């Protein structure tokens, strides 16, 4: 019985030390909350990356391929300001997400499809919209200082 990783042994001790079988329910609840938090942050991160790449690629390659300029819907100032804006935004969003990662997303019993739908609406949609707004605002500030 003394095999397994240190984390697994410590998790087992959490349940065994109190000799209280109801502790299992609490451990399962915390585990589900951690899983939901990881899924929510992953959903936000993937949508966030898609939006950032859309902003960077359309602007960065529009010099070489002018046809891509039609994808520059945010009308970013220049390729360098677009890339710098995306990097600054990424640094700011990581700091902003730390409290959510530490606190966790609240767990409410629901079906997997309902949970997926909720994650897509809340974290997926915000992961697509927030970068466009943030990168555009940072690009406007950079263009003021770079001029």
C-alpha positions as CSV (number, residue, x, y, z in Angstrom):
1,X,0.0,0.0,0.0
2,X,3.0,2.3,0.3
3,X,3.4,2.8,-3.4
4,X,2.5,5.9,-5.5
5,X,3.6,9.4,-5.8
6,X,4.0,11.7,-2.8
7,X,0.9,13.8,-3.9
8,X,-1.2,10.6,-4.0
9,X,0.1,9.5,-0.5
10,X,-0.8,13.0,0.9
11,X,-4.2,12.9,-0.7
12,X,-4.8,9.5,0.9
13,X,-3.7,10.8,4.2
14,X,-6.2,13.6,4.0
15,X,-9.0,11.0,4.0
16,X,-7.4,8.4,6.4
17,X,-6.1,10.7,9.1
18,X,-9.5,11.8,10.3
19,X,-11.1,8.3,10.1
20,X,-14.2,10.1,8.8
21,X,-15.7,8.6,5.6
22,X,-17.8,11.8,5.0
23,X,-14.5,13.5,4.2
24,X,-14.6,11.7,0.9
25,X,-17.5,13.8,-0.2
26,X,-15.6,17.0,0.5
27,X,-12.5,15.6,-1.3
28,X,-14.6,14.8,-4.4
29,X,-16.2,18.2,-4.2
30,X,-12.8,20.0,-4.1
31,X,-11.6,17.7,-6.9
32,X,-14.5,18.6,-9.1
33,X,-14.1,22.3,-8.4
34,X,-10.4,22.1,-9.4
35,X,-11.3,20.2,-12.6
36,X,-14.0,22.8,-13.5
37,X,-11.5,25.7,-12.8
38,X,-8.9,24.1,-15.0
39,X,-11.4,23.6,-17.8
40,X,-12.7,27.2,-17.5
41,X,-9.2,28.7,-17.6
42,X,-8.3,26.4,-20.5
43,X,-11.4,27.5,-22.5
44,X,-10.6,31.1,-21.8
45,X,-6.9,30.6,-22.8
46,X,-7.7,28.9,-26.1
47,X,-10.2,31.5,-27.1
48,X,-7.8,34.2,-26.0
49,X,-5.0,32.8,-28.1
50,X,-7.2,32.6,-31.2
51,X,-8.1,36.3,-30.8
52,X,-4.5,37.3,-30.2
53,X,-3.2,35.3,-33.2
54,X,-6.0,36.8,-35.4
55,X,-4.8,40.3,-34.4
56,X,-1.1,39.6,-34.8
57,X,-1.1,37.5,-38.0
58,X,-3.3,39.8,-40.0
59,X,-1.2,42.9,-39.1
60,X,2.2,41.3,-39.2
61,X,1.9,39.7,-42.6
62,X,-0.1,42.5,-44.3
63,X,3.2,44.2,-45.3
64,X,4.2,41.1,-47.3
65,X,0.7,40.0,-48.3
66,X,-1.5,43.1,-48.7
67,X,-4.5,40.9,-49.2
68,X,-4.4,40.1,-45.5
69,X,-5.0,43.7,-44.6
70,X,-8.7,43.0,-45.0
71,X,-8.4,40.8,-41.9
72,X,-7.1,43.7,-39.9
73,X,-10.5,44.6,-38.5
74,X,-9.1,46.3,-35.5
75,X,-7.1,48.7,-37.7
76,X,-4.0,48.3,-35.6
77,X,-1.3,51.0,-36.0
78,X,1.6,48.8,-37.3
79,X,2.9,45.3,-37.1
80,X,5.3,46.2,-34.3
81,X,2.6,47.9,-32.2
82,X,0.3,44.9,-32.8
83,X,2.8,42.4,-31.6
84,X,3.8,44.6,-28.6
85,X,0.2,45.2,-27.8
86,X,-0.5,41.5,-27.8
87,X,2.5,40.8,-25.5
88,X,1.5,43.5,-23.0
89,X,-2.1,42.3,-23.1
90,X,-1.0,38.7,-22.4
91,X,1.1,39.8,-19.4
92,X,-1.8,41.8,-18.0
93,X,-4.4,39.0,-18.5
94,X,-2.2,36.4,-16.8
95,X,-2.0,38.7,-13.7
96,X,-5.8,39.2,-13.9
97,X,-6.5,35.5,-14.0
98,X,-4.4,34.6,-11.0
99,X,-7.2,35.4,-8.4
100,X,-9.7,33.3,-10.4
101,X,-7.2,30.4,-10.5
102,X,-6.5,30.6,-6.8
103,X,-10.2,31.0,-5.8
104,X,-11.5,28.5,-8.3
105,X,-14.7,28.5,-10.3
106,X,-17.7,27.7,-8.1
107,X,-19.0,24.1,-8.4
108,X,-22.7,23.5,-9.0
109,X,-23.9,20.0,-9.8
110,X,-25.0,20.0,-13.5
111,X,-24.6,17.8,-16.5
112,X,-21.4,17.7,-18.5
113,X,-23.1,19.3,-21.6
114,X,-24.6,22.1,-19.4
115,X,-21.2,22.7,-17.9
116,X,-19.5,22.8,-21.3
117,X,-22.2,25.2,-22.6
118,X,-21.7,27.5,-19.6
119,X,-17.9,27.4,-20.0
120,X,-18.2,28.3,-23.7
121,X,-20.6,31.1,-23.1
122,X,-18.8,32.7,-20.1
123,X,-15.1,31.9,-20.7
124,X,-15.0,31.2,-24.4
125,X,-16.9,34.3,-25.4
126,X,-15.1,36.5,-23.0
127,X,-11.8,35.0,-24.2
128,X,-12.6,36.1,-27.7
129,X,-14.0,39.5,-27.0
130,X,-11.7,40.8,-24.2
131,X,-8.5,40.5,-26.3
132,X,-9.9,42.5,-29.1
133,X,-10.8,45.3,-26.8
134,X,-7.6,45.1,-24.7
135,X,-5.2,44.9,-27.7
136,X,-6.9,47.8,-29.5
137,X,-6.7,50.0,-26.4
138,X,-3.1,49.1,-25.8
139,X,-2.4,49.7,-29.5
140,X,-4.0,53.2,-29.3
141,X,-1.8,54.0,-26.3
142,X,1.3,52.7,-28.0
143,X,0.6,54.7,-31.1
144,X,0.3,57.9,-29.1
145,X,3.7,57.3,-27.4
146,X,5.4,56.0,-30.6
147,X,4.4,59.0,-32.7
